Amino acid sequence: MKKVLSFALMATILFAGTNCQAQEKKKPASPPMSVTETLKSGAVVSINYGSPSVKGRTIGKDLEPKAGQVWRAGANDATVFETSKDLSIDGQTLPAGKYSLFVISGDDKWTVIFNKTWKQWGAYEYKATDDALRIMVKAGKAKPFAESLAYTIDKNGKVNMMWGDHEISFKAK
């Protein structure tokens, strides 16, 4: 009886260990990514986001953003934009702090939204009344094609978002 119990215990431990290792090796479909830069002004700006991949799908049809709809500007949790100091974006002040970053796509212009509720899943509970700042930006074509969503920030405060063949940018001072 002791041998049977010992065998069952060992088998359970081995199975649990193997199962945990298999789960650790699986890469998430939209891995978490982040980019941080210290601007010339001394402000530290960071963007944390889930990075989905196009995988042969069509943005606007099979993938977000869909025209006229609020999108979390990433995957999973809403994208988080954080600044250590007040910024001037498109001539408007964005106070230091954390914000969820949303976009609404259009043909040639997109709306970029900084929302005070930074901790939220997707855009399901997005409320425009919590917006800290909205700006309009010109939409362009990403070159080369961005298979995975990517953000960049340079020292001059230029923030870029590249997604498929879409690219938008704004300047944070």
C-alpha positions as CSV (number, residue, x, y, z in Angstrom):
1,M,0.0,0.0,0.0
2,K,2.9,2.3,0.9
3,K,4.4,1.7,-2.5
4,V,1.2,2.5,-4.3
5,L,0.8,5.8,-2.4
6,S,4.4,6.7,-3.0
7,F,4.1,6.0,-6.7
8,A,0.9,8.0,-6.9
9,L,2.5,11.0,-5.1
10,M,5.6,10.9,-7.4
11,A,3.5,10.7,-10.5
12,T,1.4,13.7,-9.4
13,I,4.6,15.7,-8.6
14,L,6.1,14.8,-12.0
15,F,2.9,15.6,-13.9
16,A,2.5,18.9,-12.1
17,G,6.1,19.9,-12.8
18,T,5.8,19.0,-16.5
19,N,2.6,20.8,-16.8
20,C,4.0,24.0,-15.3
21,Q,7.1,23.9,-17.6
22,A,4.8,23.5,-20.6
23,Q,2.8,26.5,-19.6
24,E,5.9,28.7,-19.0
25,K,7.2,28.0,-22.5
26,K,4.0,29.2,-24.3
27,K,4.5,32.7,-25.6
28,P,1.5,35.0,-25.1
29,A,-0.4,36.0,-28.3
30,S,0.0,39.7,-27.5
31,P,3.1,40.0,-25.3
32,P,3.4,42.9,-22.9
33,M,5.8,45.5,-24.2
34,S,7.1,48.9,-22.9
35,V,9.1,51.8,-24.1
36,T,10.6,54.5,-21.9
37,E,12.5,57.7,-22.7
38,T,13.8,60.7,-20.8
39,L,12.9,63.8,-22.8
40,K,15.2,66.8,-23.2
41,S,12.9,68.5,-20.7
42,G,13.7,65.9,-18.1
43,A,10.3,64.3,-18.2
44,V,10.4,60.5,-18.1
45,V,7.7,59.2,-20.5
46,S,6.7,55.5,-20.7
47,I,4.1,53.5,-22.6
48,N,3.1,50.0,-21.5
49,Y,1.0,48.0,-23.9
50,G,0.0,44.5,-25.2
51,S,1.5,44.0,-28.7
52,P,-0.9,42.1,-31.0
53,S,0.3,40.8,-34.4
54,V,-1.6,41.2,-37.7
55,K,-1.1,37.5,-38.7
56,G,-2.6,38.1,-42.2
57,R,-5.8,39.8,-40.9
58,T,-7.1,43.2,-42.0
59,I,-6.9,46.1,-39.6
60,G,-10.3,47.8,-39.5
61,K,-12.1,44.7,-40.5
62,D,-10.7,41.7,-38.6
63,L,-8.6,43.7,-36.2
64,E,-9.0,46.9,-34.2
65,P,-9.1,49.8,-34.6
66,K,-12.4,49.9,-36.4
67,A,-13.3,53.3,-37.9
68,G,-15.1,55.6,-35.4
69,Q,-14.7,53.2,-32.4
70,V,-12.6,53.7,-29.3
71,W,-9.7,51.3,-29.2
72,R,-7.3,50.6,-26.3
73,A,-4.3,51.2,-28.6
74,G,-2.9,47.7,-27.8
75,A,-4.2,44.4,-26.5
76,N,-5.4,43.1,-23.2
77,D,-5.3,45.9,-20.5
78,A,-5.7,49.4,-21.8
79,T,-2.4,50.9,-23.0
80,V,-0.8,53.0,-20.2
81,F,0.9,56.3,-20.9
82,E,2.9,57.7,-18.0
83,T,4.8,61.0,-17.5
84,S,6.9,62.1,-14.6
85,K,6.3,65.8,-15.4
86,D,3.6,68.0,-16.9
87,L,3.7,67.8,-20.7
88,S,2.5,70.1,-23.5
89,I,0.8,68.0,-26.2
90,D,-0.6,69.8,-29.2
91,G,-0.5,73.0,-27.2
92,Q,-2.5,71.5,-24.3
93,T,-1.3,70.5,-20.9
94,L,-1.2,66.9,-19.8
95,P,-0.4,66.9,-16.0
96,A,2.2,64.4,-14.7
97,G,0.6,61.0,-14.0
98,K,-0.7,57.8,-15.5
99,Y,-3.3,57.6,-18.2
100,S,-4.9,55.0,-20.4
101,L,-4.2,55.7,-24.0
102,F,-7.0,55.2,-26.5
103,V,-7.4,56.1,-30.2
104,I,-10.3,56.5,-32.6
105,S,-9.2,55.9,-36.2
106,G,-10.4,57.8,-39.2
107,D,-9.4,58.0,-42.9
108,D,-6.7,60.7,-42.6
109,K,-6.9,61.8,-39.0
110,W,-7.0,59.8,-35.7
111,T,-8.1,61.0,-32.3
112,V,-5.6,60.2,-29.5
113,I,-7.2,60.1,-26.0
114,F,-5.5,60.3,-22.6
115,N,-8.0,59.0,-20.1
116,K,-7.7,59.4,-16.3
117,T,-8.8,55.8,-15.6
118,W,-5.5,54.2,-16.4
119,K,-6.2,50.7,-14.9
120,Q,-8.9,49.1,-17.1
121,W,-9.4,46.1,-19.3
122,G,-9.6,47.1,-23.0
123,A,-12.1,49.9,-23.7
124,Y,-15.1,48.1,-22.4
125,E,-15.7,50.5,-19.5
126,Y,-14.2,53.6,-21.2
127,K,-15.9,56.8,-20.2
128,A,-15.3,60.0,-22.2
129,T,-16.1,62.0,-19.1
130,D,-12.8,60.7,-17.7
131,D,-10.7,62.1,-20.6
132,A,-7.8,64.3,-19.5
133,L,-6.9,65.3,-23.1
134,R,-7.9,64.6,-26.7
135,I,-5.9,65.5,-29.7
136,M,-6.2,65.0,-33.5
137,V,-3.3,63.6,-35.4
138,K,-2.6,63.0,-39.0
139,A,-2.6,59.3,-40.0
140,G,0.2,58.1,-42.2
141,K,1.5,54.8,-43.8
142,A,4.0,52.8,-41.7
143,K,7.1,51.9,-43.7
144,P,8.0,49.1,-43.3
145,F,4.8,47.2,-42.5
146,A,4.6,46.7,-38.7
147,E,3.5,43.0,-38.2
148,S,3.3,43.7,-34.4
149,L,2.1,46.9,-32.7
150,A,5.0,49.0,-31.7
151,Y,5.5,52.4,-30.0
152,T,8.7,54.6,-30.0
153,I,9.6,57.7,-28.1
154,D,12.5,59.9,-28.9
155,K,14.4,62.4,-26.8
156,N,12.7,65.3,-28.6
157,G,9.3,64.0,-27.4
158,K,8.1,62.5,-30.7
159,V,5.8,59.5,-29.9
160,N,5.1,57.1,-32.7
161,M,2.6,54.2,-33.0
162,M,3.1,51.8,-35.8
163,W,0.5,49.1,-36.5
164,G,0.2,47.2,-39.8
165,D,0.4,49.8,-42.5
166,H,-0.8,52.6,-40.1
167,E,1.4,55.1,-38.3
168,I,0.5,58.1,-36.1
169,S,2.6,60.4,-34.1
170,F,2.4,63.4,-31.8
171,K,4.9,65.6,-30.0
172,A,5.2,65.8,-26.2
173,K,7.2,68.7,-24.8
